[in-house]
Amino acid sequence: MSAVALKERLYLGGAASLAQVGELGVQRMLSLGLPPAPGSAASPPLPEDACLSCSLADDESADLLSLLPRCLAFYKTCATESLTLLIACHAGVSRSAAVAVAVLMAAEQLDCDTALDLVRSRHPSAAPNDGFVAQLRLWGAMACTIDETFAPYRRHRAAQHAASHAAGELLSAPPLVRDPTEACGGAAVRCRKCRRLLATAEHTVAHSRGEGARAQYGGGAPYDAALPCSSLFLEPMAWMASELHGGAVAGKLACPKCACRLGGFSWAGEQCSCGAWVTPAFQLHASRVDCERPRLRYD
């Protein structure tokens, strides 16, 4: 696609727009998934230090969010120095449009829907994939920055790690949530045997109730919807580090104080007794823990 102007000195385009660099006076380029040296393909060519190249697949599970602070910083430098910027990907439909939306959200203080409507008013075929849109909403919820204390972002990171496991990628240490302290107050999840504090309500992962185990496997006794779930799901916590840092895809979870078996984990996911599938799963048996509020949270 040819480049379209989103605002003064900001253009959105596809690979074909590289031929318009000279015509539009483009001085900087932010490329998503284009060849390693996209500036050399521009007409006229742009020097390497005038381009920011980001590797990003047009896939719903791709981690757009982790790239956005760097992309926004690049845009802000261009804006401060009055340099014309082109944001481009191969087709100019999903990846570059998603980054352009993120930039406009921050620069113009817009919510995701308003920024996306603005981009589509200039470029009607702009269509970030559903995974990118969900991450853009999370970007907006964090005021266009990365807030590692924000629970939905922590869960996004865990989901990204799980997707990397599924793809067989070589992984760094998993993202772990700092253990709560007694000073945190509020609802608490404790080891039933030794009373060690394991999590608070903030660290529990909600899931919509399924239709019973036979919804997954077939057959079995009729499902009683009145029965509570037999498991509690948490975020990956710091006290799980010894089990998780070995790179295992699945394993057991034990209390870090008394070593009592509490449950298990699986980056590929586990099924709750209600039939719901939770991915990734850090599952505690309800019979092994005590909760100071109703045991489970549901969507």
C-alpha positions, 0 to 999 in steps of 0.5 A, a space after each residue: 500500500 502507498 503511504 497515508 498521512 496520519 498527522 503532520 510528519 507521521 505516515 503509515 504504509 506497507 512495503 510499497 511505500 518505501 518508494 515514496 520516501 523521497 517524495 514525502 520527505 521521510 527522514 526516519 522509518 519504523 519497520 515491523 517485520 520488513 527485511 533487516 535493512 529496510 532503509 536500503 530498500 527505500 528510495 532514496 535509501 535511508 541510513 541504518 541509524 535512521 531506521 528502527 527495525 522490530 521483529 514482529 510476526 502478524 500473529 495473534 500470539 505475537 508480543 506487540 506490547 513489549 515493543 511499544 515503549 521502544 517504538 514510542 520513544 523513537 516516535 517522540 525523538 522524531 517529533 521533538 526533532 521535527 523529523 518525518 516518520 514512516 511506520 511500515 510493515 509488509 502489507 501496511 494492514 496489521 503490524 504497522 497499523 497496530 504500532 500507529 494506533 499505540 503511538 496515537 494513543 500516547 501522543 494524542 491521549 486517545 483510547 484504543 477504539 478512538 485511535 483505531 477509528 482515526 487510523 481507519 479514517 485515513 486508511 480504511 483497510 487497517 486491521 490489526 489482528 485480534 491479539 494486537 487489539 487486546 494488547 492495545 487495550 492493555 496498553 491503554 489501561 496502563 496509560 501507554 506505558 508498561 506497569 509490571 505491577 498491573 495484574 492483567 499485564 503480569 498475566 499477559 507475560 505469563 501467557 506469552 511465556 506459555 506460548 513460547 513453551 508451546 512453540 518450543 522456543 529457548 526460554 529465559 527465566 519465567 516471569 514470577 510475581 513477588 510473594 505477598 507479605 502479611 502487611 498486604 492485608 485482604 484475602 489470603 491463600 495459605 498452606 493448610 498445614 503450616 499457614 504459610 501465606 502463598 497468595 492474595 486475591 490479586 494473584 488468583 486467576 479467574 476462569 469461567 466455569 466449564 460444563 464438568 470434566 465429561 465436557 472434556 473427556 466424555 462420559 462419567 457421572 453427571 456434572 453437578 454445577 452446584 459443586 465448587 471447583 476443586 482447584 484454585 489457580 494462581 499466577 506464577 509466584 516467586 515461591 514456585 521458582 525452584 520448580 519453574 526455573 529448571 525449564 520444565 513444562 509441567 511439574 509439582 508445586 509444594 509449600 516452600 515452608 513445610 514442603 507439603 504437596 499443594 498441586 502442580 503446574 503446566 505451561 500447556 494448561 490444566 483442566 479444572 474439575 468444572 471442565 474449564 481449561 486454564 492456560 498456563 496453569 498453576 493449580 493448587 488443590 483446594 483441599 490443601 489450602 485455606 482461603 479467607 474469602 470465597 475460595 474461587 473467583 469467576 468471570 
